[in-house]
Amino acid sequence: MRRAVDVLVATCAGLLLLPVLVATALAVRWRLGAPVLFRQVRVGRDGAEFAIVKFRTMRDERWPGEPDADRDTGLGRRLRAASLDELPQLWNVLRGEMSLIGPRPTLPEQVRRYSPHQRRRLEVRPGLTGWAQVNGRNAIPWPERIELDVWYVDHRGPALDLRILWRTVGLLVRPQGIYGQGGVNQGFPAPEPEDAPGGAA
């Protein structure tokens, strides 16, 4: 049932938002050049890797390893504020790699550092929006985000999903939590010594 809803809503949203998708693609092509889309490997349900699709929001590197903050653009900040850069992920939903609602998919190097408890967030398909997204997003630290996602895995259902959708609409109108404290999004924390491979139980 959930998968059927995902496909139906993603198809309808893609058709309704087609003018927005085209306009955004043209703006990215004009201001940032090719490629218009940004693909990155993320981890989905049961640890399966897939390529997430977004509109590109940063210019090309001028030298290898140039910091993301130096590559940011005004267009990119506006796209992220309105979450327009995430719209191509409707394709990931249609492919069955993502759901409309669920934990946001993270990078393989982050997942490799998960504790067994944290890996529980991989029990469901990742989502376009989720419980952690509407409860602080990047403004809260990673361990807290993961705890919120695990709580969602244990309590998910139609009523909670509708609540998340409603709160997501509010965040689209009044964006919050796009950036962390000081305008910097913190990276995933290094494991504690007892969590490291070979550490104490």
Secondary structure as the mmCIF struct_conf table of DSSP 4:
data_model
#
loop_
_struct_conf.conf_type_id
_struct_conf.id
_struct_conf.beg_label_comp_id
_struct_conf.beg_label_asym_id
_struct_conf.beg_label_seq_id
_struct_conf.end_label_comp_id
_struct_conf.end_label_asym_id
_struct_conf.end_label_seq_id
HELX_RH_AL_P HELX_RH_AL_P1 ARG A 2 LEU A 16
TURN_TY1_P TURN_TY1_P1 LEU A 17 LEU A 17
HELX_RH_AL_P HELX_RH_AL_P2 LEU A 18 LEU A 32
BEND BEND1 ALA A 34 ALA A 34
STRN STRN1 LEU A 37 VAL A 43
HELX_RH_3T_P HELX_RH_3T_P1 ARG A 45 GLY A 47
STRN STRN2 GLU A 49 PHE A 55
STRN STRN3 MET A 58 MET A 58
HELX_LH_PP_P HELX_LH_PP_P1 ARG A 59 GLU A 61
BEND BEND2 ARG A 62 TRP A 63
TURN_TY1_P TURN_TY1_P2 PRO A 64 GLY A 65
HELX_RH_AL_P HELX_RH_AL_P3 ASP A 68 ARG A 71
STRN STRN4 ASP A 72 ASP A 72
HELX_RH_AL_P HELX_RH_AL_P4 GLY A 74 ALA A 81
TURN_TY1_P TURN_TY1_P3 ALA A 82 SER A 83
HELX_RH_3T_P HELX_RH_3T_P2 LEU A 84 GLU A 86
TURN_TY1_P TURN_TY1_P4 LEU A 87 PRO A 88
HELX_RH_AL_P HELX_RH_AL_P5 GLN A 89 LEU A 94
TURN_TY1_P TURN_TY1_P5 ARG A 95 GLY A 96
BEND BEND3 GLU A 97 GLU A 97
STRN STRN5 SER A 99 ILE A 101
BEND BEND4 GLY A 102 GLY A 102
HELX_LH_PP_P HELX_LH_PP_P2 PRO A 103 PRO A 105
STRN STRN6 THR A 106 THR A 106
HELX_RH_AL_P HELX_RH_AL_P6 PRO A 108 VAL A 111
TURN_TY1_P TURN_TY1_P6 ARG A 112 ARG A 113
TURN_TY1_P TURN_TY1_P7 PRO A 116 HIS A 117
HELX_RH_3T_P HELX_RH_3T_P3 GLN A 118 GLU A 123
BEND BEND5 VAL A 124 VAL A 124
STRN STRN7 GLY A 127 THR A 129
TURN_TY1_P TURN_TY1_P8 TRP A 131 ALA A 132
HELX_RH_3T_P HELX_RH_3T_P4 GLN A 133 ASN A 135
TURN_TY1_P TURN_TY1_P9 GLY A 136 GLY A 136
HELX_RH_3T_P HELX_RH_3T_P5 ARG A 137 ALA A 139
BEND BEND6 ILE A 140 ILE A 140
HELX_RH_AL_P HELX_RH_AL_P7 TRP A 142 HIS A 155
BEND BEND7 GLY A 157 GLY A 157
HELX_RH_AL_P HELX_RH_AL_P8 PRO A 158 VAL A 173
BEND BEND8 ARG A 174 ARG A 174
BEND BEND9 ILE A 178 TYR A 179
HELX_RH_3T_P HELX_RH_3T_P6 GLN A 181 GLY A 183
HELX_LH_PP_P HELX_LH_PP_P3 ASN A 185 GLU A 192
HELX_RH_3T_P HELX_RH_3T_P7 PRO A 193 ASP A 195
BEND BEND10 ALA A 196 ALA A 196
TURN_TY1_P TURN_TY1_P10 PRO A 197 GLY A 198
#
